[in-house]
Amino acid sequence: MSKRVSTASIKQSIVVEAPIEHAFKVFTEDFGSFKPREHNLLSVPIAETVFEPRVGGHVYDRGVDGSECRWARVLAFEPPNRVLLSWDISPRWQIESDPDKTSEWEVRFIAETPSRTRLELEHATSNVMGKVGKACAMELMAIRVGRSI
Amino acid sequence: MAKDSAQLAALGDPTRRRIFELVGARPRTVVEITRELTVSQSAVSQHLKVLRESRLVRAEPKGASNIYHIDPAGLGQMRAWLDRFWRSTLAAYKVAVEKSVEEK
């Protein structure tokens, strides 16, 4: 049915003028400062996004009313080289706790020079595009428009 | 971009999201979809029309009725959205990290 849809991972990379340790630190500690705010499962605006820097930690959005949405779990935390996280958003616009229905995203940090770092991001979309996940990523789209209209 | 917005808007409605999920699980007819929901068949038809127009589902005639499938071309656009999500996140990250280096 959906054979023509690419199920390859989304892969992106970016080079930043920063030492690898600093690049890793900013990505994890300041994640909430640059993640687009319109990606929001809460019913209220996001006050902050928190990235808990340890395996078993979560990435969560905290709303202005104190409500929380934990939408990713930290699966690997290897400073300054790598983080691996889950993407826990279900087709029902809720947090998905069944690991078979979530996808994963990974960021690798590679020192190109002492002051320059390359980030390689890979979002394994096989689940996102899979039988359940199809609607999942659509939810993300709906969420985005839901907040802006 | 216009089509993208239409898809977003189409899924802003909870019943349409549910219909999209049902069709995503396996191809179904209007009757089969209606059986799973508490709304009327004509309401389901209206929702399917919106989903079709925004290229989230497509209809294939089978006998007297249509079988609804996920539209693979539409899903390609969805993938493009995720791609853009990460692109904008990484671009914003680059600005943030380089600014913090300057400030050190």
gemmi code that builds the backbone of each chain (N, CA, C; Angstrom):
import gemmi

chains = {
    "A": [
        ("MET", (0.827, -1.203, 0.000), (0.000, 0.000, 0.000), (0.865, 1.258, 0.000)),
        ("SER", (1.863, 1.284, 0.908), (2.653, 2.515, 0.991), (4.080, 2.246, 0.525)),
        ("LYS", (4.229, 1.293, -0.374), (5.578, 0.890, -0.794), (6.337, 2.020, -1.468)),
        ("ARG", (5.602, 2.928, -2.067), (6.276, 4.007, -2.779), (6.786, 5.093, -1.828)),
        ("VAL", (6.363, 5.017, -0.580), (6.822, 6.024, 0.378), (8.220, 5.646, 0.868)),
        ("SER", (9.107, 6.604, 0.862), (10.449, 6.338, 1.369), (10.385, 6.040, 2.856)),
        ("THR", (10.976, 4.934, 3.241), (11.023, 4.629, 4.670), (12.443, 4.812, 5.195)),
        ("ALA", (13.304, 5.387, 4.361), (14.669, 5.640, 4.813), (14.653, 6.658, 5.948)),
        ("SER", (15.673, 6.580, 6.779), (15.777, 7.533, 7.877), (15.935, 8.949, 7.334)),
        ("ILE", (15.504, 9.898, 8.140), (15.814, 11.293, 7.838), (17.224, 11.540, 8.368)),
        ("LYS", (18.097, 12.024, 7.477), (19.484, 12.277, 7.891), (19.829, 13.710, 7.580)),
        ("GLN", (20.379, 14.392, 8.558), (20.805, 15.774, 8.337), (22.093, 16.008, 9.098)),
        ("SER", (22.886, 16.937, 8.613), (24.075, 17.299, 9.371), (24.267, 18.803, 9.305)),
        ("ILE", (24.976, 19.307, 10.289), (25.256, 20.740, 10.337), (26.629, 20.925, 10.998)),
        ("VAL", (27.376, 21.906, 10.513), (28.691, 22.195, 11.084), (28.575, 23.468, 11.908)),
        ("VAL", (29.073, 23.420, 13.130), (29.014, 24.615, 13.984), (30.427, 24.992, 14.430)),
        ("GLU", (30.615, 26.293, 14.588), (31.928, 26.802, 15.012), (31.982, 26.773, 16.530)),
        ("ALA", (32.213, 25.587, 17.066), (32.298, 25.413, 18.511), (33.040, 24.110, 18.792)),
        ("PRO", (33.797, 24.068, 19.878), (34.467, 22.814, 20.246), (33.423, 21.735, 20.574)),
        ("ILE", (33.799, 20.498, 20.394), (32.838, 19.414, 20.533), (32.164, 19.380, 21.917)),
        ("GLU", (32.931, 19.604, 22.964), (32.327, 19.542, 24.304), (31.254, 20.623, 24.460)),
        ("HIS", (31.583, 21.791, 23.934), (30.636, 22.896, 24.034), (29.407, 22.639, 23.163)),
        ("ALA", (29.642, 22.092, 21.990), (28.537, 21.793, 21.070), (27.567, 20.801, 21.720)),
        ("PHE", (28.118, 19.805, 22.365), (27.282, 18.793, 23.026), (26.512, 19.418, 24.202)),
        ("LYS", (27.237, 20.235, 24.974), (26.645, 20.866, 26.157), (25.453, 21.748, 25.770)),
        ("VAL", (25.650, 22.575, 24.757), (24.562, 23.472, 24.339), (23.386, 22.672, 23.781)),
        ("PHE", (23.696, 21.628, 23.005), (22.599, 20.856, 22.412), (21.720, 20.248, 23.501)),
        ("THR", (22.325, 19.696, 24.521), (21.546, 19.000, 25.546), (21.011, 19.964, 26.618)),
        ("GLU", (21.855, 20.871, 27.085), (21.400, 21.750, 28.180), (20.462, 22.853, 27.708)),
        ("ASP", (20.660, 23.309, 26.484), (19.852, 24.436, 25.999), (18.847, 24.022, 24.937)),
        ("PHE", (18.543, 22.731, 24.878), (17.668, 22.221, 23.820), (16.364, 23.031, 23.720)),
        ("GLY", (15.848, 23.372, 24.888), (14.585, 24.105, 24.914), (14.649, 25.502, 24.317)),
        ("SER", (15.870, 26.036, 24.229), (15.985, 27.411, 23.720), (15.902, 27.473, 22.200)),
        ("PHE", (16.177, 26.352, 21.533), (16.136, 26.400, 20.062), (15.111, 25.458, 19.433)),
        ("LYS", (14.577, 24.502, 20.184), (13.550, 23.637, 19.597), (12.325, 24.477, 19.247)),
        ("PRO", (11.780, 24.317, 18.036), (10.618, 25.138, 17.659), (9.457, 24.969, 18.647)),
        ("ARG", (8.971, 26.081, 19.139), (7.918, 26.054, 20.155), (6.570, 25.559, 19.638)),
        ("GLU", (6.361, 25.646, 18.331), (5.049, 25.259, 17.816), (4.828, 23.748, 17.902)),
        ("HIS", (5.907, 23.005, 18.139), (5.749, 21.568, 18.347), (5.347, 21.374, 19.809)),
        ("ASN", (4.061, 21.211, 20.049), (3.553, 21.292, 21.422), (2.353, 20.375, 21.600)),
        ("LEU", (2.441, 19.442, 22.537), (1.302, 18.555, 22.820), (0.439, 19.092, 23.946)),
        ("LEU", (0.887, 20.131, 24.578), (0.129, 20.687, 25.694), (-1.004, 21.564, 25.173)),
        ("SER", (-1.970, 21.791, 26.034), (-3.085, 22.645, 25.623), (-2.802, 24.108, 25.931)),
        ("VAL", (-1.644, 24.358, 26.498), (-1.265, 25.740, 26.823), (0.118, 26.014, 26.220)),
        ("PRO", (0.513, 27.259, 26.075), (1.843, 27.547, 25.525), (2.962, 26.965, 26.392)),
        ("ILE", (4.070, 26.652, 25.756), (5.212, 26.081, 26.465), (5.968, 27.176, 27.212)),
        ("ALA", (6.195, 26.920, 28.503), (7.020, 27.848, 29.274), (8.484, 27.492, 29.073)),
        ("GLU", (8.770, 26.174, 29.082), (10.145, 25.740, 28.841), (10.167, 24.292, 28.395)),
        ("THR", (11.264, 23.923, 27.742), (11.497, 22.532, 27.363), (12.736, 22.077, 28.102)),
        ("VAL", (12.625, 20.928, 28.765), (13.722, 20.437, 29.590), (14.265, 19.137, 29.000)),
        ("PHE", (15.585, 19.054, 28.890), (16.278, 17.865, 28.404), (17.044, 17.327, 29.607)),
        ("GLU", (16.597, 16.207, 30.174), (17.280, 15.641, 31.345), (18.510, 14.865, 30.862)),
        ("PRO", (19.700, 15.344, 31.236), (20.930, 14.838, 30.625), (21.432, 13.517, 31.208)),
        ("ARG", (20.645, 12.462, 31.088), (21.088, 11.147, 31.572), (20.234, 10.063, 30.934)),
        ("VAL", (20.790, 8.850, 30.850), (20.004, 7.728, 30.330), (18.815, 7.510, 31.256)),
        ("GLY", (17.659, 7.371, 30.703), (16.441, 7.216, 31.507), (15.753, 8.548, 31.751)),
        ("GLY", (16.447, 9.642, 31.440), (15.824, 10.957, 31.568), (14.826, 11.176, 30.449)),
        ("HIS", (14.146, 12.284, 30.518), (13.154, 12.616, 29.495), (13.444, 13.969, 28.877)),
        ("VAL", (12.853, 14.175, 27.724), (12.726, 15.535, 27.214), (11.257, 15.877, 27.403)),
        ("TYR", (11.009, 16.987, 28.055), (9.609, 17.334, 28.267), (9.372, 18.828, 28.120)),
        ("ASP", (8.154, 19.113, 27.711), (7.703, 20.497, 27.621), (6.908, 20.802, 28.877)),
        ("ARG", (7.158, 21.945, 29.465), (6.352, 22.371, 30.606), (5.533, 23.568, 30.163)),
        ("GLY", (4.219, 23.460, 30.376), (3.331, 24.537, 29.971), (3.337, 25.683, 30.970)),
        ("VAL", (2.781, 26.788, 30.550), (2.745, 27.966, 31.428), (1.917, 27.705, 32.687)),
        ("ASP", (1.030, 26.682, 32.642), (0.214, 26.358, 33.821), (0.855, 25.246, 34.662)),
        ("GLY", (2.078, 24.830, 34.319), (2.770, 23.807, 35.089), (2.569, 22.393, 34.567)),
        ("SER", (1.682, 22.199, 33.604), (1.472, 20.855, 33.049), (2.709, 20.429, 32.258)),
        ("GLU", (2.904, 19.112, 32.153), (4.096, 18.606, 31.487), (3.753, 17.595, 30.406)),
        ("CYS", (4.554, 17.581, 29.363), (4.423, 16.583, 28.312), (5.791, 15.979, 28.061)),
        ("ARG", (5.942, 14.699, 28.431), (7.222, 14.011, 28.232), (7.173, 13.280, 26.902)),
        ("TRP", (7.838, 13.829, 25.903), (7.694, 13.294, 24.559), (8.910, 12.548, 24.030)),
        ("ALA", (9.960, 12.481, 24.821), (11.138, 11.699, 24.401), (11.827, 11.126, 25.634)),
        ("ARG", (12.434, 9.960, 25.450), (13.231, 9.343, 26.522), (14.680, 9.271, 26.067)),
        ("VAL", (15.588, 9.518, 26.992), (17.013, 9.452, 26.659), (17.447, 7.987, 26.743)),
        ("LEU", (17.843, 7.418, 25.609), (18.217, 6.005, 25.541), (19.728, 5.825, 25.634)),
        ("ALA", (20.471, 6.816, 25.158), (21.929, 6.797, 25.283), (22.387, 8.229, 25.497)),
        ("PHE", (23.331, 8.404, 26.414), (23.848, 9.740, 26.700), (25.352, 9.604, 26.868)),
        ("GLU", (26.085, 9.974, 25.829), (27.528, 9.724, 25.781), (28.280, 11.000, 25.443)),
        ("PRO", (28.384, 11.942, 26.407), (29.079, 13.187, 26.109), (30.555, 12.941, 25.794)),
        ("PRO", (31.141, 13.625, 24.850), (30.495, 14.637, 24.001), (30.153, 14.092, 22.609)),
        ("ASN", (29.946, 12.777, 22.515), (29.871, 12.159, 21.182), (28.471, 11.834, 20.659)),
        ("ARG", (27.542, 11.494, 21.532), (26.313, 10.899, 21.001), (25.167, 10.972, 22.004)),
        ("VAL", (23.980, 11.217, 21.465), (22.750, 11.000, 22.239), (21.781, 10.211, 21.357)),
        ("LEU", (21.003, 9.353, 21.999), (19.974, 8.590, 21.298), (18.687, 8.737, 22.105)),
        ("LEU", (17.634, 9.136, 21.417), (16.373, 9.364, 22.113), (15.218, 8.688, 21.395)),
        ("SER", (14.153, 8.462, 22.153), (12.928, 7.953, 21.535), (12.066, 9.142, 21.136)),
        ("TRP", (11.094, 8.872, 20.316), (10.146, 9.906, 19.849), (8.777, 9.340, 20.177)),
        ("ASP", (8.244, 9.739, 21.335), (7.122, 9.001, 21.951), (5.744, 9.594, 21.680)),
        ("ILE", (5.497, 9.970, 20.460), (4.200, 10.587, 20.210), (3.325, 9.638, 19.402)),
        ("SER", (2.172, 9.315, 19.963), (1.323, 8.275, 19.388), (0.355, 8.849, 18.364)),
        ("PRO", (-0.289, 7.944, 17.609), (-1.292, 8.411, 16.649), (-2.488, 9.082, 17.329)),
        ("ARG", (-2.639, 8.863, 18.600), (-3.790, 9.455, 19.294), (-3.442, 10.801, 19.920)),
        ("TRP", (-2.361, 11.356, 19.480), (-1.976, 12.674, 19.962), (-1.690, 12.629, 21.449)),
        ("GLN", (-1.148, 11.504, 21.864), (-0.811, 11.335, 23.266), (0.564, 10.700, 23.354)),
        ("ILE", (1.067, 10.680, 24.562), (2.358, 10.041, 24.750), (2.201, 8.536, 24.586)),
        ("GLU", (3.084, 7.955, 23.782), (3.037, 6.524, 23.497), (4.030, 5.816, 24.406)),
        ("SER", (3.537, 4.849, 25.204), (4.447, 4.167, 26.126), (4.908, 2.817, 25.580)),
        ("ASP", (4.280, 2.357, 24.496), (4.686, 1.083, 23.896), (5.891, 1.326, 22.980)),
        ("PRO", (7.074, 0.791, 23.363), (8.288, 1.079, 22.587), (8.195, 0.626, 21.125)),
        ("ASP", (7.341, -0.367, 20.851), (7.203, -0.838, 19.467), (6.548, 0.203, 18.570)),
        ("LYS", (5.921, 1.171, 19.187), (5.184, 2.153, 18.394), (5.872, 3.516, 18.363)),
        ("THR", (7.059, 3.565, 18.909), (7.769, 4.841, 18.890), (8.926, 4.751, 17.892)),
        ("SER", (9.463, 5.891, 17.519), (10.657, 5.877, 16.675), (11.820, 6.426, 17.498)),
        ("GLU", (12.995, 6.466, 16.871), (14.181, 6.925, 17.594), (14.914, 7.972, 16.779)),
        ("TRP", (15.575, 8.864, 17.483), (16.444, 9.824, 16.790), (17.770, 9.906, 17.517)),
        ("GLU", (18.797, 10.096, 16.746), (20.153, 10.060, 17.272), (20.921, 11.278, 16.769)),
        ("VAL", (21.737, 11.839, 17.637), (22.626, 12.919, 17.201), (24.051, 12.524, 17.551)),
        ("ARG", (24.908, 12.530, 16.528), (26.328, 12.237, 16.741), (27.130, 13.522, 16.568)),
        ("PHE", (28.110, 13.716, 17.425), (28.960, 14.898, 17.398), (30.355, 14.466, 16.963)),
        ("ILE", (30.888, 15.114, 15.948), (32.206, 14.754, 15.424), (33.071, 16.013, 15.381)),
        ("ALA", (34.236, 15.956, 16.025), (35.142, 17.109, 16.023), (35.848, 17.181, 14.675)),
        ("GLU", (35.597, 18.239, 13.926), (36.300, 18.415, 12.647), (37.635, 19.093, 12.893)),
        ("THR", (37.649, 20.078, 13.785), (38.879, 20.714, 14.264), (38.628, 20.963, 15.755)),
        ("PRO", (39.654, 21.458, 16.478), (39.409, 21.727, 17.905), (38.294, 22.755, 18.149)),
        ("SER", (37.978, 23.563, 17.138), (36.963, 24.592, 17.369), (35.749, 24.446, 16.439)),
        ("ARG", (35.666, 23.310, 15.771), (34.569, 23.110, 14.834), (34.009, 21.692, 14.987)),
        ("THR", (32.683, 21.604, 15.034), (32.038, 20.309, 15.269), (30.960, 20.059, 14.221)),
        ("ARG", (30.894, 18.836, 13.764), (29.807, 18.451, 12.865), (28.798, 17.601, 13.630)),
        ("LEU", (27.519, 17.956, 13.470), (26.446, 17.163, 14.064), (25.791, 16.359, 12.964)),
        ("GLU", (25.559, 15.107, 13.247), (24.822, 14.276, 12.303), (23.561, 13.777, 12.997)),
        ("LEU", (22.435, 14.157, 12.454), (21.161, 13.748, 13.039), (20.527, 12.673, 12.170)),
        ("GLU", (20.009, 11.662, 12.830), (19.297, 10.620, 12.085), (18.013, 10.288, 12.825)),
        ("HIS", (16.902, 10.466, 12.141), (15.603, 10.106, 12.724), (15.130, 8.867, 11.983)),
        ("ALA", (15.164, 7.739, 12.678), (14.758, 6.473, 12.054), (13.247, 6.490, 11.890)),
        ("THR", (12.820, 6.673, 10.667), (11.384, 6.883, 10.453), (10.651, 5.602, 10.085)),
        ("SER", (11.314, 4.460, 10.186), (10.617, 3.227, 9.809), (9.349, 3.069, 10.637)),
        ("ASN", (9.440, 3.431, 11.910), (8.230, 3.363, 12.740), (7.295, 4.531, 12.466)),
        ("VAL", (7.896, 5.687, 12.250), (7.060, 6.856, 11.966), (6.207, 6.582, 10.735)),
        ("MET", (6.827, 5.897, 9.763), (6.112, 5.596, 8.537), (5.443, 4.219, 8.603)),
        ("GLY", (5.630, 3.545, 9.715), (5.109, 2.185, 9.838), (3.620, 2.159, 10.063)),
        ("LYS", (3.119, 0.992, 10.393), (1.673, 0.811, 10.407), (0.969, 1.727, 11.398)),
        ("VAL", (1.599, 1.947, 12.534), (0.969, 2.826, 13.512), (1.482, 4.251, 13.348)),
        ("GLY", (2.764, 4.322, 13.067), (3.411, 5.625, 13.082), (2.955, 6.580, 11.997)),
        ("LYS", (2.353, 6.032, 10.965), (1.886, 6.899, 9.890), (1.114, 8.093, 10.404)),
        ("ALA", (0.185, 7.777, 11.286), (-0.624, 8.858, 11.816), (0.173, 9.698, 12.791)),
        ("CYS", (1.179, 9.078, 13.392), (1.950, 9.758, 14.430), (2.572, 11.049, 13.922)),
        ("ALA", (3.299, 10.936, 12.839), (3.946, 12.151, 12.332), (2.906, 13.141, 11.835)),
        ("MET", (1.800, 12.611, 11.362), (0.717, 13.494, 10.965), (0.204, 14.279, 12.163)),
        ("GLU", (0.234, 13.602, 13.319), (-0.192, 14.305, 14.524), (0.700, 15.505, 14.774)),
        ("LEU", (1.956, 15.313, 14.515), (2.882, 16.424, 14.724), (2.482, 17.602, 13.854)),
        ("MET", (2.083, 17.268, 12.637), (1.661, 18.326, 11.734), (0.389, 18.975, 12.272)),
        ("ALA", (-0.520, 18.139, 12.730), (-1.790, 18.657, 13.232), (-1.559, 19.522, 14.465)),
        ("ILE", (-0.617, 19.072, 15.261), (-0.291, 19.829, 16.466), (0.186, 21.220, 16.077)),
        ("ARG", (1.018, 21.226, 15.071), (1.601, 22.500, 14.689), (0.519, 23.467, 14.221)),
        ("VAL", (-0.346, 22.955, 13.379), (-1.373, 23.854, 12.860), (-2.410, 24.146, 13.942)),
        ("GLY", (-2.612, 23.148, 14.801), (-3.601, 23.312, 15.867), (-3.266, 24.480, 16.777)),
        ("ARG", (-1.996, 24.734, 16.911), (-1.568, 25.829, 17.792), (-1.544, 27.157, 17.060)),
        ("SER", (-1.543, 27.070, 15.732), (-1.341, 28.331, 15.018), (-2.634, 28.851, 14.375)),
        ("ILE", (-3.691, 28.040, 14.408), (-4.943, 28.549, 13.846), (-5.966, 28.792, 14.952)),
    ],
    "B": [
        ("MET", (3.573, 24.164, -0.079), (3.259, 24.702, 1.252), (1.753, 24.753, 1.472)),
        ("ALA", (1.016, 25.117, 0.408), (-0.439, 25.220, 0.534), (-1.042, 23.859, 0.841)),
        ("LYS", (-0.538, 22.836, 0.143), (-1.048, 21.490, 0.369), (-0.714, 21.034, 1.786)),
        ("ASP", (0.478, 21.378, 2.204), (0.929, 21.058, 3.537), (-0.048, 21.617, 4.575)),
        ("SER", (-0.405, 22.878, 4.416), (-1.332, 23.520, 5.352), (-2.694, 22.843, 5.323)),
        ("ALA", (-3.108, 22.423, 4.119), (-4.395, 21.744, 4.007), (-4.373, 20.429, 4.781)),
        ("GLN", (-3.253, 19.735, 4.708), (-3.152, 18.479, 5.451), (-3.198, 18.730, 6.945)),
        ("LEU", (-2.511, 19.773, 7.345), (-2.515, 20.123, 8.765), (-3.921, 20.436, 9.232)),
        ("ALA", (-4.595, 21.234, 8.459), (-5.949, 21.635, 8.828), (-6.882, 20.426, 8.834)),
        ("ALA", (-6.697, 19.535, 7.853), (-7.562, 18.358, 7.761), (-7.449, 17.498, 9.014)),
        ("LEU", (-6.267, 17.446, 9.590), (-6.060, 16.606, 10.771), (-6.293, 17.357, 12.074)),
        ("GLY", (-6.711, 18.585, 11.972), (-7.030, 19.347, 13.178), (-8.332, 18.877, 13.808)),
        ("ASP", (-9.118, 18.107, 13.047), (-10.410, 17.619, 13.540), (-10.240, 16.199, 14.094)),
        ("PRO", (-10.687, 15.950, 15.346), (-10.450, 14.642, 15.965), (-11.111, 13.473, 15.220)),
        ("THR", (-12.294, 13.695, 14.653), (-12.942, 12.598, 13.917), (-12.145, 12.265, 12.655)),
        ("ARG", (-11.659, 13.298, 11.994), (-10.859, 13.032, 10.792), (-9.549, 12.343, 11.146)),
        ("ARG", (-8.986, 12.709, 12.294), (-7.758, 12.017, 12.712), (-8.040, 10.536, 12.929)),
        ("ARG", (-9.191, 10.268, 13.564), (-9.584, 8.876, 13.836), (-9.789, 8.118, 12.518)),
        ("ILE", (-10.435, 8.763, 11.566), (-10.663, 8.135, 10.259), (-9.321, 7.868, 9.573)),
        ("PHE", (-8.439, 8.833, 9.671), (-7.113, 8.678, 9.058), (-6.372, 7.488, 9.680)),
        ("GLU", (-6.498, 7.344, 11.005), (-5.877, 6.199, 11.679), (-6.473, 4.879, 11.202)),
        ("LEU", (-7.793, 4.849, 11.090), (-8.482, 3.616, 10.671), (-8.035, 3.203, 9.277)),
        ("VAL", (-7.985, 4.179, 8.383), (-7.566, 3.891, 7.011), (-6.072, 3.526, 6.991)),
        ("GLY", (-5.315, 4.138, 7.914), (-3.884, 3.825, 7.995), (-3.639, 2.397, 8.460)),
        ("ALA", (-4.502, 1.895, 9.330), (-4.347, 0.536, 9.842), (-4.600, -0.480, 8.721)),
        ("ARG", (-5.628, -0.242, 7.916), (-5.873, -1.050, 6.710), (-6.911, -0.343, 5.841)),
        ("PRO", (-6.888, -0.588, 4.536), (-7.874, 0.046, 3.660), (-9.292, -0.370, 4.064)),
        ("ARG", (-10.226, 0.572, 3.994), (-11.599, 0.298, 4.422), (-12.596, 1.041, 3.551)),
        ("THR", (-13.820, 0.561, 3.577), (-14.925, 1.255, 2.905), (-15.558, 2.252, 3.881)),
        ("VAL", (-16.420, 3.109, 3.349), (-17.133, 4.070, 4.214), (-17.939, 3.324, 5.279)),
        ("VAL", (-18.575, 2.254, 4.868), (-19.399, 1.474, 5.811), (-18.534, 0.923, 6.944)),
        ("GLU", (-17.372, 0.403, 6.580), (-16.474, -0.158, 7.602), (-15.962, 0.929, 8.551)),
        ("ILE", (-15.695, 2.087, 7.999), (-15.225, 3.198, 8.839), (-16.338, 3.647, 9.783)),
        ("THR", (-17.538, 3.795, 9.232), (-18.680, 4.269, 10.027), (-18.960, 3.333, 11.199)),
        ("ARG", (-18.774, 2.050, 10.964), (-19.015, 1.038, 12.002), (-18.146, 1.291, 13.240)),
        ("GLU", (-16.981, 1.881, 13.027), (-16.042, 2.105, 14.137), (-16.287, 3.428, 14.871)),
        ("LEU", (-17.194, 4.216, 14.332), (-17.368, 5.565, 14.880), (-18.804, 5.795, 15.349)),
        ("THR", (-19.008, 6.905, 16.020), (-20.343, 7.223, 16.508), (-21.034, 8.273, 15.636)),
        ("VAL", (-20.411, 8.622, 14.529), (-21.038, 9.613, 13.647), (-21.706, 8.909, 12.454)),
        ("SER", (-22.555, 9.652, 11.759), (-23.312, 9.063, 10.646), (-22.419, 8.794, 9.432)),
        ("GLN", (-22.929, 7.948, 8.552), (-22.172, 7.620, 7.333), (-21.980, 8.845, 6.447)),
        ("SER", (-22.974, 9.711, 6.416), (-22.812, 10.904, 5.576), (-21.750, 11.839, 6.160)),
        ("ALA", (-21.679, 11.866, 7.484), (-20.631, 12.673, 8.116), (-19.261, 12.093, 7.779)),
        ("VAL", (-19.144, 10.764, 7.829), (-17.875, 10.107, 7.482), (-17.497, 10.436, 6.034)),
        ("SER", (-18.503, 10.402, 5.149), (-18.237, 10.723, 3.735), (-17.697, 12.141, 3.588)),
        ("GLN", (-18.277, 13.050, 4.342), (-17.805, 14.436, 4.294), (-16.347, 14.536, 4.765)),
        ("HIS", (-16.051, 13.836, 5.866), (-14.676, 13.848, 6.379), (-13.714, 13.236, 5.362)),
        ("LEU", (-14.148, 12.156, 4.727), (-13.294, 11.508, 3.725), (-13.027, 12.436, 2.545)),
        ("LYS", (-14.024, 13.221, 2.222), (-13.868, 14.174, 1.123), (-12.739, 15.168, 1.456)),
        ("VAL", (-12.768, 15.663, 2.695), (-11.713, 16.604, 3.112), (-10.345, 15.921, 3.088)),
        ("LEU", (-10.298, 14.698, 3.588), (-9.027, 13.962, 3.618), (-8.512, 13.686, 2.206)),
        ("ARG", (-9.452, 13.435, 1.296), (-9.059, 13.202, -0.098), (-8.524, 14.466, -0.726)),
        ("GLU", (-9.233, 15.568, -0.487), (-8.824, 16.838, -1.087), (-7.448, 17.282, -0.593)),
        ("SER", (-7.129, 16.893, 0.638), (-5.804, 17.272, 1.143), (-4.784, 16.151, 0.906)),
        ("ARG", (-5.178, 15.170, 0.106), (-4.282, 14.088, -0.329), (-3.715, 13.267, 0.822)),
        ("LEU", (-4.526, 13.085, 1.833), (-4.102, 12.189, 2.906), (-4.598, 10.775, 2.626)),
        ("VAL", (-5.757, 10.661, 2.021), (-6.271, 9.351, 1.618), (-6.686, 9.432, 0.142)),
        ("ARG", (-6.770, 8.264, -0.469), (-7.296, 8.223, -1.827), (-8.307, 7.088, -1.907)),
        ("ALA", (-9.196, 7.177, -2.899), (-10.270, 6.201, -3.033), (-10.026, 5.342, -4.262)),
        ("GLU", (-10.250, 4.054, -4.081), (-10.189, 3.162, -5.234), (-11.544, 2.494, -5.381)),
        ("PRO", (-12.178, 2.641, -6.554), (-13.498, 2.040, -6.745), (-13.407, 0.520, -6.666)),
        ("LYS", (-14.343, -0.072, -5.965), (-14.416, -1.536, -5.925), (-15.891, -1.906, -5.870)),
        ("GLY", (-16.393, -2.453, -6.951), (-17.814, -2.745, -7.035), (-18.609, -1.465, -6.918)),
        ("ALA", (-19.577, -1.478, -6.038), (-20.445, -0.316, -5.899), (-19.861, 0.739, -4.966)),
        ("SER", (-18.805, 0.385, -4.237), (-18.288, 1.359, -3.275), (-16.795, 1.619, -3.476)),
        ("ASN", (-16.288, 2.569, -2.733), (-14.876, 2.903, -2.765), (-14.155, 2.269, -1.586)),
        ("ILE", (-12.917, 1.879, -1.839), (-12.052, 1.458, -0.737), (-11.071, 2.621, -0.521)),
        ("TYR", (-10.958, 3.033, 0.735), (-10.064, 4.160, 1.043), (-8.708, 3.658, 1.523)),
        ("HIS", (-7.677, 4.268, 0.945), (-6.289, 3.936, 1.285), (-5.572, 5.210, 1.724)),
        ("ILE", (-4.459, 5.022, 2.437), (-3.567, 6.154, 2.689), (-2.955, 6.568, 1.353)),
        ("ASP", (-2.839, 7.839, 1.133), (-2.234, 8.333, -0.110), (-0.710, 8.424, 0.062)),
        ("PRO", (0.042, 7.556, -0.609), (1.505, 7.548, -0.404), (2.153, 8.879, -0.779)),
        ("ALA", (1.623, 9.546, -1.769), (2.209, 10.836, -2.156), (2.062, 11.840, -1.018)),
        ("GLY", (0.907, 11.779, -0.362), (0.670, 12.668, 0.780), (1.629, 12.382, 1.921)),
        ("LEU", (1.917, 11.086, 2.118), (2.845, 10.723, 3.188), (4.249, 11.219, 2.897)),
        ("GLY", (4.584, 11.296, 1.633), (5.880, 11.849, 1.266), (5.996, 13.284, 1.731)),
        ("GLN", (4.882, 13.984, 1.664), (4.875, 15.376, 2.139), (5.042, 15.431, 3.651)),
        ("MET", (4.441, 14.442, 4.312), (4.572, 14.376, 5.760), (6.030, 14.181, 6.168)),
        ("ARG", (6.679, 13.288, 5.415), (8.092, 13.051, 5.682), (8.879, 14.353, 5.460)),
        ("ALA", (8.482, 15.071, 4.446), (9.131, 16.349, 4.166), (8.933, 17.309, 5.336)),
        ("TRP", (7.778, 17.190, 5.992), (7.552, 18.066, 7.148), (8.528, 17.743, 8.271)),
        ("LEU", (8.681, 16.447, 8.569), (9.624, 16.051, 9.624), (11.037, 16.526, 9.266)),
        ("ASP", (11.347, 16.415, 7.995), (12.639, 16.861, 7.513), (12.829, 18.364, 7.806)),
        ("ARG", (11.782, 19.116, 7.556), (11.846, 20.566, 7.814), (11.920, 20.864, 9.302)),
        ("PHE", (11.200, 20.041, 10.080), (11.240, 20.226, 11.538), (12.689, 20.149, 12.030)),
        ("TRP", (13.405, 19.123, 11.583), (14.785, 18.966, 12.039), (15.700, 20.029, 11.446)),
        ("ARG", (15.423, 20.407, 10.224), (16.251, 21.439, 9.603), (16.154, 22.754, 10.390)),
        ("SER", (14.938, 23.112, 10.769), (14.786, 24.375, 11.499), (15.359, 24.252, 12.915)),
        ("THR", (15.232, 23.061, 13.510), (15.800, 22.862, 14.844), (17.323, 22.977, 14.799)),
        ("LEU", (17.942, 22.334, 13.832), (19.408, 22.378, 13.733), (19.914, 23.774, 13.372)),
        ("ALA", (19.187, 24.458, 12.524), (19.600, 25.822, 12.154), (19.549, 26.738, 13.381)),
        ("ALA", (18.494, 26.582, 14.175), (18.364, 27.394, 15.392), (19.448, 27.011, 16.409)),
        ("TYR", (19.781, 25.735, 16.422), (20.850, 25.267, 17.306), (22.191, 25.909, 16.927)),
        ("LYS", (22.454, 25.957, 15.637), (23.734, 26.541, 15.163), (23.866, 27.989, 15.638)),
        ("VAL", (22.779, 28.731, 15.513), (22.789, 30.130, 15.966), (23.072, 30.190, 17.472)),
        ("ALA", (22.377, 29.326, 18.215), (22.508, 29.344, 19.682), (23.925, 28.966, 20.121)),
        ("VAL", (24.473, 27.928, 19.521), (25.782, 27.453, 19.984), (26.885, 28.442, 19.587)),
        ("GLU", (26.789, 29.020, 18.418), (27.850, 29.948, 17.990), (27.773, 31.262, 18.762)),
        ("LYS", (26.573, 31.656, 19.132), (26.407, 32.858, 19.950), (27.039, 32.624, 21.328)),
        ("SER", (26.827, 31.439, 21.868), (27.350, 31.162, 23.203), (28.876, 31.062, 23.194)),
        ("VAL", (29.451, 30.652, 22.070), (30.909, 30.604, 21.952), (31.462, 32.033, 21.962)),
        ("GLU", (30.809, 32.920, 21.232), (31.242, 34.325, 21.181), (31.179, 34.982, 22.553)),
        ("GLU", (30.177, 34.577, 23.313), (29.968, 35.216, 24.618), (30.902, 34.706, 25.694)),
        ("LYS", (31.558, 33.588, 25.411), (32.430, 32.999, 26.422), (33.657, 33.863, 26.713)),
    ],
}
model = gemmi.Model(1)
for chain_id, residues in chains.items():
    chain = gemmi.Chain(chain_id)
    for i, (resn, *xyz) in enumerate(residues, 1):
        res = gemmi.Residue()
        res.name, res.seqid = resn, gemmi.SeqId(i, " ")
        for name, pos in zip(("N", "CA", "C"), xyz):
            atom = gemmi.Atom()
            atom.name, atom.element = name, gemmi.Element(name[0])
            atom.pos, atom.b_iso = gemmi.Position(*pos), 0.0
            res.add_atom(atom)
        chain.add_residue(res)
    model.add_chain(chain)
structure = gemmi.Structure()
structure.add_model(model)
structure.setup_entities()
